[in-house]
């Protein structure tokens, strides 16, 4: 299996703060695997494997070297000057703290605080006190840089010549910064953050170019740079920026993966990360890990259809025939990055004729909900990667971080290189088609620019206050509506309380027109109802019928006619009396009394 140990040393000559550090990669054997989210740990190397000397290199030959044990993983090492003395440390993109275990504790010319802490890794730990010292890295100095002055530690990096670790991640992941913040100070930011803040005119990025060894004894060069690009890959600056996830205030170098591509199909990944868009996977770019750790279904897509491939539970990996060429690519931010087939099935440690899958399946969340894939050097060797912390604006504020990637692998040329090492005939028809990932599971994913993402972040910050104002306005409007309803109800009630006009009863005579009284002779008249409404007089007993008297002329209704006397005479007896005698008098007692004519209401003839 082709893995390497890389050592970097910084030139002490006066150079620009933008620095390119070439390094060499050598063949390694003993497996070292990252555990957790930070550094690496190792298992005991097989007996009989001797140490391999890897020369440190810089712009000028330093004449120094490090004797390092063979390891499976890649270590990036450089010198950092603390308190005027140089210390070799491991460069780690998976962490953000600087800690050093020197010959004595505290280090010379350092100011030690009472804040102590035990940094715990998957395997190993480092205990010490937070201290401050003048630090210089890449020819850039920082006054009173916070670090952890370690008095005791167990860490694999110490076994390979390093005396500490320099984290290249974000300050938000820094334990030292969190400890200092608890004391009320803000002087615990990471070394890289302070380097960029003290030199705002310099670009705020680092870049890695990892090379591949195609032979057991080969040494190849790669590069690590601060603030400038490798000349051969300078056109990476023209590629679009890839936002981190989340776009603002990230803790790690996480980005979104669109799809896993094959020449004949594409696989859309899923995510378990809260807030991540559907149809994307959150991947962590970690230069300190040799393999890529991915969900089981992804690894099965890569190896399950290969003839002769099988999964080895004891190894936790797929075992694949070395002659099997597997062509895959990653689609990130719409860009396609082919992966070299030699890195998809590296040769085994014990039996070089047996190859293993460098995509290691994980049945549980790889990043404990922080990311879905841990992308290691088997992928990064095919890509020139730039990690930009964000540029300073006119107000001195650092912008959002982003990543730029440049593909270094041509699929058809890689096939030639693969079969040159493994035998067989190369292919020349390999191509990948970018997947259409605009929508997934009924949702649409939109990639926002850094400026727009920052604006939306501010809107989200003040959204609760805006929502409160809207709710208050709605409450006021509701109150006005209630008051209006109450007012209308009261007004209606007042109207209903006013005395109503009582309609005339059906037996009430209609008032007479004065003109009709001009001829008030003995013409007949009748009472007319003015209303059919149900009133009190509806239940009055009706007037009885009158008997028919001999010689009298009466109406068919047997009711006597009223007498209208002339102007020349009056009568005290308004009703006619029969001449029948006493019998008639007896019958008259049943007649209703009639008012005097003068007081009687006029009737209509």
WOHUCOR-V177584 format. One line per field, one symbol per residue. psi: psi as a letter, one per 20 degrees, with the letter a starting at -180 (. if undefined). A space follows every 10 residues. Layout:
psi->???
This chain:
psi->porrpqpqqp qiqorqhppp oqrqprprgp ppqppbjdaq rrrpqqqipr qppppqqahq pijrrpoqqp qhapppqrpp ppkjqqppqp poiirjqpqp nahqprqqkq oprioqqoop rgprrppaqp rprpqppkjp qpplpproop hqqophhhik iqjapopjaq hiiphgghgh hhijrkjjqr ghghghhimi iqqmrqqpop rppjqhjqpq qaqpqoirqp hhkhjhhiqq poqrorhqlr hrmprppgqp qrhjrqpprr qjppiqqqjq qoqpooijpg rporqghghh hghhjppiqq pohhhkrqpq phiopoorqp opkiqpnqpp hhihmqqrgg oiipqqpiop qpirpgklih rhqopahhgh ijpoppopip qpahijppaq rrqpqppjpp ghhhhghgih girapqqjkp qpppqokhqp kjqppppqrh ghhgghghgh gjgggghggg hgghggghgh ggggggghgg ghhhghiqpq ppqqrijpqp qqphhiihnl bkqqrqppqi qjqoahjhjq pqpqqqqpqp iqorrhjjpq qqpoqrhirr qiniqqpqji bhhhhhhiii qqqprqhhjp qqrp.
